[in-house]
Amino acid sequence: MAIAALIVTCNRLDKLKACWAASVRVGFERIVIVDNASDDGTGAWLATLDDPRLHVLSLPGNIGGAGGFRQGARYLAGQRDIDWVVFYDDDAAPPPDLIERFASVQATPWRAYCCKVVDGRGVPCRMNLPYVTLPQSTLGDILAPFVGRRPRLDPSHASTVGSFSFVGLILDNDVLRPTCDAIDDSLFLYFDDLYYAYDLTRQGIRIRYSPEIVFTHDVPAAPGALPPWKIYYLVRNLILSRRRFSSRPPYSIPSIVLRIARYALTAIRQTPRGTALRYLYRGVRDGVQGHTGKRH
């Protein structure tokens, strides 16, 4: 069973170094690092690495996490000797025994596995927890922001789920090959993994949440202020779901409105408030008008 790592990085050299140190301890057949036009010395540092498993894709411009994962997925989809691909960011670390643990849980009918992701304290990262199912009803969509969007998932127990994040995803390359272009690089950042997962589940691909395999994600223990430009992409790409999925979109209009209201409350608490609100407004405008790509 040949497994490759797919890592996307941009201007986070210190985090990438830690990520690399963890990755080389895993018996990956190949380690692909997509460099999103970093200008902090990442390219020069990558050039010093001497590991035959390493393949660097140096992009001429920053096309975001969505674009980076799509480019890396395209490359690995063309590698016929690779059976499985592990997706993660440059601030994440796989466990050294990932391959052994994966071999112990890999089984039919699942063809995608999302690992448990914890912060430095060992606490599950909420941002990386999958949905058990994406709520299709308006009522379910309306209630989800208030009761927690993943209310029924027990992070300590394996289960079939309806989504994954691009931190700790293990995907069958036979699934990736015909679907890699469904990773929507026009989003730039946010929702690319969720929408890709939604595409796969609608094709009948089963996803297993696998707490037996634990990634560490180097994120703050307590959520801090959300940069205004991130609010923009969260709002815009949420609205764009209505264009991307013409039938059975993952979010109803009432749910989108409620989620935008939550982002508005976040923006109001920011300093400076005006900048955050302007980015929120731009996100709504561009989402409604269908503007995509990097726009910050």
C-alpha positions in Angstrom: 0.0 0.0 0.0 1.8 3.1 -1.3 0.7 6.3 0.5 1.7 9.9 -0.4 1.5 13.1 1.6 0.1 16.3 0.0 1.0 19.5 1.9 0.2 23.1 0.9 2.2 26.0 2.3 2.4 29.7 2.0 4.7 32.0 4.0 4.8 29.9 7.1 8.3 28.5 7.0 8.6 27.9 10.8 5.4 25.8 10.8 6.4 24.1 7.6 9.7 23.0 9.2 7.8 21.4 12.0 5.4 19.8 9.6 8.3 18.4 7.5 10.0 17.0 10.6 6.9 15.1 11.5 6.2 14.0 7.9 9.6 12.4 7.3 9.1 10.1 10.2 6.1 8.5 8.4 6.8 5.9 5.8 5.3 7.9 2.9 6.1 6.7 -0.6 6.1 10.4 -1.7 5.8 13.8 0.0 4.5 16.5 -2.3 4.7 20.1 -1.0 2.9 22.8 -2.9 4.5 26.2 -2.4 2.0 28.9 -3.0 4.5 31.5 -4.1 6.0 32.0 -0.7 8.4 34.9 -0.3 9.7 34.2 3.2 12.6 31.9 2.2 10.4 28.7 1.9 11.6 28.0 -1.6 15.3 28.3 -0.7 14.8 26.1 2.4 12.9 23.4 0.3 15.9 23.4 -2.1 18.2 22.3 0.7 16.2 19.2 1.6 17.7 15.9 0.4 15.0 13.3 0.5 14.2 11.2 -2.6 10.5 11.1 -1.6 10.1 14.9 -1.8 8.5 16.6 -4.8 8.0 20.3 -4.7 5.4 22.1 -6.8 6.4 25.8 -6.9 3.5 27.9 -8.0 4.1 31.3 -9.7 1.3 33.0 -7.7 -0.7 32.4 -4.5 -3.8 30.6 -5.5 -4.9 29.8 -2.0 -5.3 26.6 -0.2 -8.0 25.5 -2.6 -5.8 26.1 -5.6 -2.8 24.5 -3.9 -4.7 21.3 -3.0 -6.1 21.1 -6.5 -2.7 21.4 -8.1 -1.2 18.8 -5.8 -4.1 16.5 -6.2 -3.8 16.7 -10.0 -0.1 15.8 -9.8 -0.7 12.8 -7.5 -3.7 11.6 -9.5 -1.2 11.1 -12.3 1.1 8.9 -10.2 -0.1 5.4 -10.9 2.1 3.9 -8.2 0.3 5.8 -5.4 -2.7 4.1 -3.8 -3.7 6.7 -1.1 -3.2 10.4 -0.7 -3.0 12.2 2.7 -4.0 15.9 2.7 -2.9 18.4 5.3 -1.8 21.9 5.8 1.7 23.2 6.7 0.7 23.7 10.3 -0.4 20.1 10.9 1.6 17.0 11.9 0.8 13.4 11.1 1.5 10.7 13.7 4.6 8.7 13.0 2.6 5.4 12.9 0.0 6.8 10.5 0.5 4.0 7.9 0.3 1.2 10.5 -2.8 2.7 12.1 -4.4 3.3 8.7 -3.7 -0.3 7.7 -5.6 -1.5 10.8 -8.8 0.5 10.0 -8.8 0.5 6.2 -11.7 -1.6 4.9 -14.6 -1.7 2.5 -16.9 0.3 1.9 -15.0 3.4 2.9 -12.8 5.1 0.4 -12.1 8.3 2.3 -11.0 8.6 5.9 -10.9 11.8 8.0 -8.5 11.5 10.9 -9.0 13.0 14.4 -7.4 16.4 14.6 -6.3 17.9 17.9 -4.6 21.1 19.0 -1.4 21.2 21.1 -3.4 20.4 24.3 -4.9 17.3 22.7 -8.3 18.9 22.4 -10.3 18.1 19.2 -10.2 21.0 16.8 -13.7 22.1 16.1 -12.8 23.5 12.7 -11.7 20.0 11.5 -14.5 18.0 12.9 -16.7 16.5 10.1 -20.4 16.8 9.8 -22.2 13.5 10.6 -24.6 14.5 7.8 -25.0 17.8 6.0 -28.4 19.0 7.0 -30.7 19.1 4.0 -33.9 20.4 5.6 -34.5 24.1 6.2 -35.2 23.4 9.9 -31.9 21.5 10.3 -30.0 24.3 8.6 -31.7 26.9 10.8 -31.0 25.0 14.0 -27.4 24.0 13.2 -25.7 27.3 13.9 -27.3 27.4 17.4 -26.9 23.8 18.5 -23.5 23.3 16.9 -23.1 22.4 13.3 -21.8 18.9 14.2 -23.9 18.1 17.3 -24.0 14.3 17.1 -20.4 13.4 16.4 -18.5 11.8 19.2 -14.8 12.7 18.5 -13.6 9.5 20.2 -15.7 7.0 18.2 -15.4 5.9 14.6 -18.4 6.6 12.4 -19.6 7.2 8.8 -19.7 11.0 8.2 -20.8 13.4 5.5 -17.7 15.7 5.2 -14.0 16.1 5.8 -11.4 18.8 6.1 -8.2 19.0 4.2 -6.3 18.4 7.5 -6.0 14.7 8.0 -7.9 13.4 4.9 -6.8 10.0 3.5 -8.3 9.5 0.1 -8.2 6.5 -2.3 -6.3 7.7 -5.4 -8.8 5.8 -7.5 -11.4 8.2 -6.2 -9.1 11.2 -6.6 -8.1 10.5 -10.2 -11.5 11.2 -11.8 -12.6 13.9 -9.3 -9.5 16.0 -8.5 -10.8 18.9 -10.7 -13.9 19.0 -8.4 -11.7 20.7 -5.8 -12.9 24.2 -6.5 -9.8 26.5 -6.8 -12.1 29.5 -7.6 -12.9 29.6 -3.9 -9.3 30.4 -2.9 -9.9 29.7 0.7 -12.6 28.0 2.9 -15.3 25.6 1.9 -13.2 23.9 -0.8 -12.9 20.7 1.3 -16.5 20.7 2.4 -17.8 21.2 -1.1 -15.5 18.5 -2.5 -16.7 16.1 0.2 -20.3 16.9 -0.7 -19.5 16.2 -4.3 -18.1 12.8 -3.4 -20.9 11.8 -1.0 -23.4 12.6 -3.7 -21.5 10.1 -5.9 -21.9 7.4 -3.2 -18.3 7.7 -1.8 -18.4 6.6 1.9 -16.3 8.6 4.4 -15.1 7.2 7.7 -14.2 9.4 10.7 -11.2 7.6 12.1 -10.2 8.7 15.6 -7.6 5.9 15.7 -5.3 8.2 13.6 -4.6 11.5 15.3 -3.1 14.6 13.6 -1.9 17.6 15.6 -2.9 21.0 14.3 -0.8 24.0 15.4 -3.7 26.4 16.0 -4.4 28.7 19.0 -6.1 27.0 21.9 -8.7 29.8 22.2 -10.1 31.4 19.1 -8.9 34.9 18.5 -10.0 37.7 16.3 -10.8 36.7 12.8 -9.0 38.8 10.2 -11.4 40.8 8.1 -10.2 39.2 4.8 -11.0 35.8 6.2 -14.6 37.0 7.0 -14.8 37.9 3.4 -14.0 34.4 2.1 -16.2 32.7 4.6 -19.2 34.9 3.6 -18.6 34.9 -0.1 -18.0 31.2 -0.5 -21.0 30.3 1.7 -23.2 32.3 -0.7 -21.5 30.8 -3.8 -22.7 27.3 -2.7 -26.1 28.3 -4.2 -24.4 28.7 -7.6 -22.1 25.8 -7.4 -24.8 23.3 -6.5 -27.8 23.9 -8.7 -29.7 21.0 -7.1 -29.8 20.0 -3.4 -27.3 22.7 -2.3 -25.6 22.0 1.1 -27.0 25.2 2.7 -30.5 26.6 2.5 -31.1 30.3 2.1 -32.3 30.7 5.7 -29.2 28.9 7.0 -26.9 31.2 4.9 -28.6 34.3 6.3 -28.2 33.0 9.9 -24.6 32.2 9.3 -23.9 35.6 7.8 -25.6 37.1 10.9 -23.1 35.2 13.0 -20.2 36.5 11.0 -21.7 40.0 11.3 -21.6 39.7 15.1 -18.0 38.6 14.8 -17.2 41.6 12.6 -18.9 44.0 15.1 -16.6 42.8 17.9 -13.5 43.3 15.7 -11.1 46.3 15.9 -11.3 48.2 13.7 -15.0 47.4 13.3 -15.5 49.3 10.1 -12.9 47.3 8.2 -14.4 44.0 9.2 -17.9 45.2 8.2 -16.7 46.4 4.9 -15.1 43.0 4.1 -18.3 41.3 5.2 -20.3 43.5 2.8 -17.9 42.8 0.0 -18.3 39.1 0.7 -22.1 39.3 0.4 -21.9 41.4 -2.7 -19.3 39.2 -4.5 -21.1 36.0 -3.5 -24.4 37.3 -4.9 -22.7 38.5 -8.1 -20.7 35.3 -8.5 -17.2 36.8 -8.2 -14.5 34.2 -7.3 -10.8 33.9 -6.9 -8.4 35.9 -4.7 -10.0 39.2 -4.0 -8.3 40.6 -0.9 
